[in-house]
Amino acid sequence: DINKIKRFDTNTSPYNPEYVLDKLKGELNNLIVNQYPDTSYLDIREKLVKYTSLKKENMVITCGADECLDIISKTFISDKDKAIISTPTYSYFRIVTEIMGGQIINIDRKNDFSDDIEKIIKITLEENVKIIFLCNPNNPTGNNVEKNDVIKLLNKVNCTVVVDEAYDEFAKNTFSKLIDKYKNLIIVRTFSKAFSLAGVRVGYILANENTINLLNKIRPPNSLSKISLFLAESILENLEIVEKWINEIITEKNRCEEILKRNNIRTYKTNTNFILMEFEKNKSQNIHKKLLNKGLVLRDLSSIERLKNCLRFTIGLKDDNNQVIEEIVKLNNY
């Protein structure tokens, strides 16, 4: 039964935001959906001013964070342009680059999965790189980009530096305050993770005003619906609920990690809403397959050389987490 499948592979929130959905029900008769939304998305930008402490002129609203990356690549990458990606990381950086005819230079992360900033700087200067993609914290390894590293990078290179902060609400390590000083820095954010609105598709870009003006020339004028905008604006009026969810997810993640460690399953420290687990050789794919047969979907990372014995597990509700962990421990001991 497809409805009994439980997904722990997309890093979304286990909380359905009922409060904002109820608010939408009450507002539906007043929503004028036969007209396009205001194409500047002014209302949500004004709410984000309070949330980000930045100016509305520093923002572009998009249909999810993937559209952020799509618009950025269309603006800054031309045929044969070189892009640096600190690997392993979010696969969409590569996809948007290749769609524009760009060439990827993969820079392997260090043993602790931190970005090899010295190497990134060296290659950028040698190869005339046009754009660098970083993920803070990184997906799928969960570690932060160090602030000193990003400042060092921004001081040494002139190319565009994109930092994807999809999980920042969990990590609280944003570089958004640096956009005034560094004109080449672009921050990507989303409502899909901590804000529980993955199905609504709202993201946003934070950058210097000149960069925003360039991005707005490429941005589609009406990629968001009035309903999406209403839900995202409503959740920004209820940040205490979001903060409560974040705290519950982090508490639950810590509890799950403890159980896994007690059962001799290696976990990496992550500043996100997911756990990265490493198993003995060749075990992870078998565990993944057996969990799938029980309708429990984890992310199998075996196609990534550095993570070939790893599974990624999104934190869900307590009972669901218990069910998955019990199965993982059983299968690992088998």
C-alpha positions in Angstrom: 0.0 0.0 0.0 1.6 3.2 -1.2 0.0 5.2 1.6 1.9 3.2 4.2 5.3 4.1 2.8 7.3 6.3 5.2 9.9 8.5 3.7 13.1 9.5 5.5 15.0 10.4 2.4 14.0 14.0 1.6 15.1 16.0 4.7 11.6 17.5 5.0 9.9 18.3 8.3 7.6 15.7 10.0 5.2 18.5 11.1 2.4 19.5 8.8 1.7 23.2 9.5 -1.9 22.9 10.4 -2.2 26.4 11.8 -1.3 28.1 8.5 -3.5 25.6 6.6 -6.5 26.5 8.9 -5.7 30.2 8.2 -5.8 29.5 4.5 -9.2 27.9 4.8 -10.5 31.0 6.4 -9.0 33.2 3.8 -9.8 31.2 0.6 -13.0 33.2 -0.2 -10.9 36.4 -0.2 -8.0 35.1 -2.4 -8.3 36.6 -5.9 -6.9 33.7 -7.9 -8.1 34.8 -11.3 -5.3 37.4 -11.3 -1.5 36.9 -11.1 0.2 37.7 -7.8 2.2 40.9 -7.5 5.2 40.0 -9.5 7.6 41.7 -7.1 6.3 39.5 -4.2 6.5 42.6 -2.1 4.5 41.3 0.9 6.7 38.3 1.6 9.8 40.3 1.1 8.7 42.8 3.7 8.0 39.9 6.1 11.5 38.5 5.3 13.0 41.9 6.2 12.1 41.3 9.8 13.2 37.7 9.7 16.6 38.2 8.0 17.4 41.8 9.2 18.2 42.7 5.6 16.6 45.1 3.1 13.8 44.0 0.7 16.1 45.1 -2.1 18.5 42.3 -1.1 15.9 39.6 -1.9 14.6 37.6 -4.8 11.6 35.2 -4.1 11.6 31.9 -6.0 9.7 28.7 -6.5 11.8 26.7 -4.0 15.6 26.8 -3.6 16.1 24.8 -6.8 14.7 27.8 -8.8 17.2 30.0 -6.9 20.0 27.8 -8.2 18.5 27.7 -11.7 18.2 31.6 -11.9 21.8 32.0 -10.6 23.2 29.6 -13.2 21.3 31.3 -16.0 22.7 34.7 -14.8 26.3 33.8 -14.2 27.2 30.7 -16.2 27.8 30.6 -20.0 29.0 27.8 -22.3 32.4 26.4 -21.1 32.5 28.5 -18.0 34.1 26.7 -15.0 32.3 26.1 -11.8 33.8 24.7 -8.6 31.8 22.3 -6.4 33.1 21.0 -3.0 32.2 17.3 -3.2 30.3 15.3 -2.1 27.5 17.8 -1.9 24.0 18.7 -3.2 23.7 17.2 -6.7 21.6 20.1 -8.1 24.7 22.4 -8.2 26.2 20.2 -10.9 22.8 19.9 -12.8 22.2 23.6 -13.1 25.8 24.2 -14.2 25.7 21.5 -16.9 22.3 22.7 -18.2 24.0 26.1 -19.0 27.0 24.3 -20.7 29.3 25.0 -17.7 32.2 22.7 -16.8 32.5 21.2 -13.3 35.7 21.2 -11.3 35.1 18.9 -8.3 37.3 19.7 -5.3 37.3 16.8 -2.8 36.4 17.6 0.8 39.0 17.0 3.5 38.8 13.8 5.6 36.5 15.5 8.1 34.3 16.6 5.2 35.3 20.3 5.6 35.8 22.3 2.5 39.3 22.4 1.1 39.3 26.2 0.9 43.0 26.6 0.2 42.6 24.3 -2.8 39.4 26.0 -3.9 41.2 29.4 -3.9 44.2 28.0 -5.8 42.2 26.4 -8.5 39.8 29.4 -8.9 42.8 31.7 -9.5 44.5 29.2 -11.9 41.5 28.2 -13.9 39.5 31.4 -14.3 36.6 29.9 -12.4 33.3 31.8 -12.8 31.3 30.4 -9.9 31.9 28.5 -6.6 29.1 26.5 -4.9 29.2 25.8 -1.2 26.6 24.2 1.0 26.2 25.5 4.6 25.6 23.1 6.3 26.4 20.5 3.7 24.0 17.9 2.3 24.6 15.0 2.7 27.5 15.3 5.2 25.8 17.8 7.6 28.9 19.8 8.5 29.0 23.6 8.5 31.1 25.8 6.2 33.5 27.6 8.6 32.9 31.4 8.6 36.7 32.2 8.6 37.0 29.9 5.5 34.3 31.7 3.6 35.7 35.2 4.5 39.2 34.0 3.4 37.6 32.8 0.1 35.6 36.0 -0.5 38.7 38.1 0.1 40.9 36.1 -2.4 38.5 35.5 -5.4 36.5 37.8 -7.6 34.0 35.2 -9.0 30.5 34.6 -7.8 30.3 32.5 -4.5 27.0 30.8 -3.9 26.2 29.5 -0.4 23.2 27.2 -0.1 21.8 27.6 3.4 18.7 25.2 3.1 19.4 23.9 6.6 20.4 27.1 8.3 17.5 27.2 10.7 19.1 24.1 12.3 22.7 25.2 12.1 22.2 28.9 12.8 25.5 29.7 11.0 24.2 32.1 8.2 26.6 34.3 6.2 23.8 36.6 5.2 25.3 39.5 7.1 28.3 39.4 4.7 26.4 40.4 1.6 26.9 44.1 2.0 30.6 43.8 2.3 31.1 41.1 -0.4 29.4 41.9 -3.6 30.1 38.5 -5.1 28.3 36.5 -2.3 24.9 35.0 -3.0 22.9 33.1 -0.3 20.2 30.6 -1.1 17.4 29.8 1.4 14.2 27.8 1.5 10.9 27.2 3.2 11.1 23.5 2.5 13.0 22.3 5.6 12.5 23.9 9.0 9.4 25.8 7.8 7.5 22.6 6.9 6.5 23.9 3.5 8.3 21.6 1.0 5.1 20.9 -0.9 4.4 24.7 -1.3 7.7 25.4 -3.1 9.0 28.8 -1.8 12.7 29.8 -1.7 14.6 33.0 -1.7 18.0 34.6 -2.6 19.9 37.1 -0.5 22.5 39.2 -2.2 23.9 42.6 -2.9 21.4 45.0 -4.6 23.3 45.0 -8.0 23.3 41.2 -8.0 19.6 41.2 -7.2 18.9 43.5 -10.1 20.7 41.1 -12.4 18.9 38.1 -11.1 15.5 39.8 -11.4 16.1 40.2 -15.2 16.3 36.4 -15.4 13.7 35.5 -12.8 10.3 34.3 -14.2 7.7 36.9 -13.2 5.0 34.5 -11.9 6.5 31.2 -10.8 4.8 31.3 -7.4 1.1 31.0 -6.7 -1.0 33.2 -4.4 -1.6 30.2 -2.2 2.1 29.5 -1.9 2.8 33.1 -1.0 0.0 33.2 1.5 1.2 30.1 3.3 4.9 31.3 3.4 3.8 34.7 4.7 1.6 33.1 7.3 4.4 30.9 8.6 6.7 33.9 9.0 4.1 35.4 11.3 4.4 32.3 13.5 8.1 31.8 14.0 7.6 30.6 17.6 5.9 27.4 16.2 8.8 26.9 13.8 11.4 27.3 16.6 9.5 24.8 18.6 9.6 22.3 15.7 13.3 22.9 15.2 14.0 22.3 18.9 12.0 19.1 18.9 13.7 17.8 15.8 17.2 18.5 17.2 16.3 16.8 20.5 14.9 13.8 18.6 18.1 13.7 16.4 20.3 13.6 19.5 18.2 10.8 21.0 18.4 8.8 17.8 22.2 9.3 17.5 22.6 8.0 21.1 20.7 4.8 20.4 22.7 4.2 17.2 26.0 4.8 18.9 25.0 2.4 21.7 24.4 -0.2 19.1 27.9 0.4 17.5 26.6 2.2 14.4 28.8 5.1 13.4 27.1 8.5 13.0 28.7 11.7 11.8 27.9 15.0 13.6 25.4 16.9 11.5 24.1 20.5 12.0 20.9 19.6 10.1 17.6 17.6 10.5 19.2 14.3 9.3 21.7 11.7 10.5 24.5 10.3 8.4 25.3 6.7 9.3 28.2 4.6 8.2 28.1 0.8 8.2 30.7 -2.0 7.7 31.6 -2.8 4.1 28.7 -3.7 1.8 26.1 -3.6 4.6 24.4 -0.3 3.8 22.9 -1.3 0.5 21.5 -4.5 2.0 20.0 -2.6 4.9 18.5 0.0 2.5 16.9 -2.7 0.4 15.4 -4.5 3.3 14.0 -1.3 4.8 12.5 -0.5 1.4 10.7 -3.8 1.5 9.1 -2.7 4.8 8.0 0.6 3.2 10.8 2.6 5.0 12.7 4.8 2.6 16.2 6.1 3.6 18.7 7.7 1.2 21.3 5.3 -0.1 24.6 7.1 -0.7 26.5 4.1 -2.1 26.9 5.8 -5.5 29.1 8.4 -3.9 32.7 7.1 -3.5 33.4 8.8 -0.2 30.0 7.7 1.3 29.7 4.3 -0.3 28.9 2.6 3.0 26.5 5.3 4.2 22.8 5.9 4.6 21.1 9.2 5.3 18.1 9.3 7.6 15.8 12.3 8.0 14.4 12.8 11.5 10.7 12.2 11.7 8.2 11.9 14.5 9.3 9.9 17.6 7.3 6.7 16.9 8.5 6.6 13.2 12.1 7.2 14.3 11.8 4.3 16.8 10.5 2.0 14.1 13.3 2.8 11.7 16.1 2.6 14.3 14.8 -0.7 15.6 14.9 -2.1 12.1 18.4 -0.7 11.4 19.9 -2.1 14.6 18.3 -5.5 13.9 19.6 -5.6 10.3 23.0 -4.3 11.3 23.4 -7.1 13.8 22.0 -9.8 11.5 
